[in-house]
Amino acid sequence: MTARWTRSLSPLAAADRLGLSRADLVALLDDGTLASHFEGWHRRIARSDVEALAATREEVGPGAPERRKPFADCA
Protein backbone atom coordinates (compact mmCIF):
# COMPACT_ATOMS: atom_id res chain seq x y z
CA MET A 1 0.00 0.00 0.00
CA THR A 2 1.39 3.41 -0.93
CA ALA A 3 1.44 6.48 1.29
CA ARG A 4 -1.39 7.95 -0.79
CA TRP A 5 -3.81 5.38 0.60
CA THR A 6 -2.62 5.30 4.21
CA ARG A 7 -5.08 8.07 5.07
CA SER A 8 -8.26 7.05 3.37
CA LEU A 9 -11.95 7.77 3.89
CA SER A 10 -15.06 5.68 3.56
CA PRO A 11 -17.52 6.75 0.87
CA LEU A 12 -19.87 8.10 3.55
CA ALA A 13 -17.14 10.20 5.19
CA ALA A 14 -16.01 11.53 1.79
CA ALA A 15 -19.59 12.36 0.83
CA ASP A 16 -20.08 14.24 4.11
CA ARG A 17 -16.90 16.25 3.52
CA LEU A 18 -18.02 17.18 -0.01
CA GLY A 19 -21.61 17.90 0.94
CA LEU A 20 -22.95 15.15 -1.34
CA SER A 21 -25.13 12.14 -0.83
CA ARG A 22 -23.36 8.79 -0.72
CA ALA A 23 -25.06 7.84 -4.01
CA ASP A 24 -23.74 10.97 -5.74
CA LEU A 25 -20.24 10.26 -4.44
CA VAL A 26 -20.41 6.66 -5.71
CA ALA A 27 -21.36 8.02 -9.14
CA LEU A 28 -18.17 10.15 -9.09
CA LEU A 29 -16.16 7.07 -8.16
CA ASP A 30 -17.77 4.97 -10.88
CA ASP A 31 -17.13 7.52 -13.64
CA GLY A 32 -13.52 8.08 -12.58
CA THR A 33 -13.88 11.67 -11.37
CA LEU A 34 -12.60 10.55 -7.99
CA ALA A 35 -10.19 7.62 -7.54
CA SER A 36 -10.82 4.81 -5.08
CA HIS A 37 -9.56 1.39 -4.14
CA PHE A 38 -10.97 -1.59 -2.28
CA GLU A 39 -9.85 -2.92 1.08
CA GLY A 40 -11.59 -6.26 1.06
CA TRP A 41 -15.22 -5.44 0.24
CA HIS A 42 -14.90 -1.84 1.39
CA ARG A 43 -14.22 1.04 -0.96
CA ARG A 44 -11.78 3.71 0.23
CA ILE A 45 -10.96 7.17 -1.14
CA ALA A 46 -7.67 8.99 -0.53
CA ARG A 47 -8.22 11.90 1.85
CA SER A 48 -5.92 14.06 -0.30
CA ASP A 49 -8.16 13.50 -3.34
CA VAL A 50 -11.28 14.43 -1.37
CA GLU A 51 -9.62 17.56 0.02
CA ALA A 52 -8.42 18.60 -3.47
CA LEU A 53 -11.92 18.22 -4.89
CA ALA A 54 -13.42 20.08 -1.92
CA ALA A 55 -10.94 22.94 -2.40
CA THR A 56 -11.81 23.16 -6.09
CA ARG A 57 -15.50 23.36 -5.27
CA GLU A 58 -14.93 26.01 -2.57
CA GLU A 59 -12.74 28.20 -4.84
CA VAL A 60 -15.43 28.46 -7.49
CA GLY A 61 -18.13 29.52 -5.05
CA PRO A 62 -21.71 28.48 -4.49
CA GLY A 63 -24.03 28.34 -7.46
CA ALA A 64 -21.38 29.04 -10.10
CA PRO A 65 -21.78 27.02 -13.31
CA GLU A 66 -18.15 25.86 -13.08
CA ARG A 67 -18.89 24.29 -9.73
CA ARG A 68 -21.65 22.16 -11.18
CA LYS A 69 -19.65 20.88 -14.17
CA PRO A 70 -17.86 17.97 -12.42
CA PHE A 71 -21.16 16.81 -10.95
CA ALA A 72 -23.47 17.44 -13.94
CA ASP A 73 -23.93 13.73 -14.60
CA CYS A 74 -24.84 13.02 -10.98
CA ALA A 75 -28.11 14.98 -10.92
VOTOR-666595 format. One record per residue (C-alpha): x, y, z. Coordinates in steps of 0.5 Angstrom, whole numbers. Layout:
% VOTOR-666595
{{X Y Z}};
...
END
This chain:
% VOTOR-666595
{{0 0 0}};
{{3 7 -2}};
{{3 13 3}};
{{-3 16 -2}};
{{-8 11 1}};
{{-5 11 8}};
{{-10 16 10}};
{{-17 14 7}};
{{-24 16 8}};
{{-30 11 7}};
{{-35 14 2}};
{{-40 16 7}};
{{-34 20 10}};
{{-32 23 4}};
{{-39 25 2}};
{{-40 28 8}};
{{-34 33 7}};
{{-36 34 0}};
{{-43 36 2}};
{{-46 30 -3}};
{{-50 24 -2}};
{{-47 18 -1}};
{{-50 16 -8}};
{{-47 22 -11}};
{{-40 21 -9}};
{{-41 13 -11}};
{{-43 16 -18}};
{{-36 20 -18}};
{{-32 14 -16}};
{{-36 10 -22}};
{{-34 15 -27}};
{{-27 16 -25}};
{{-28 23 -23}};
{{-25 21 -16}};
{{-20 15 -15}};
{{-22 10 -10}};
{{-19 3 -8}};
{{-22 -3 -5}};
{{-20 -6 2}};
{{-23 -13 2}};
{{-30 -11 0}};
{{-30 -4 3}};
{{-28 2 -2}};
{{-24 7 0}};
{{-22 14 -2}};
{{-15 18 -1}};
{{-16 24 4}};
{{-12 28 -1}};
{{-16 27 -7}};
{{-23 29 -3}};
{{-19 35 0}};
{{-17 37 -7}};
{{-24 36 -10}};
{{-27 40 -4}};
{{-22 46 -5}};
{{-24 46 -12}};
{{-31 47 -11}};
{{-30 52 -5}};
{{-25 56 -10}};
{{-31 57 -15}};
{{-36 59 -10}};
{{-43 57 -9}};
{{-48 57 -15}};
{{-43 58 -20}};
{{-44 54 -27}};
{{-36 52 -26}};
{{-38 49 -19}};
{{-43 44 -22}};
{{-39 42 -28}};
{{-36 36 -25}};
{{-42 34 -22}};
{{-47 35 -28}};
{{-48 27 -29}};
{{-50 26 -22}};
{{-56 30 -22}};
END
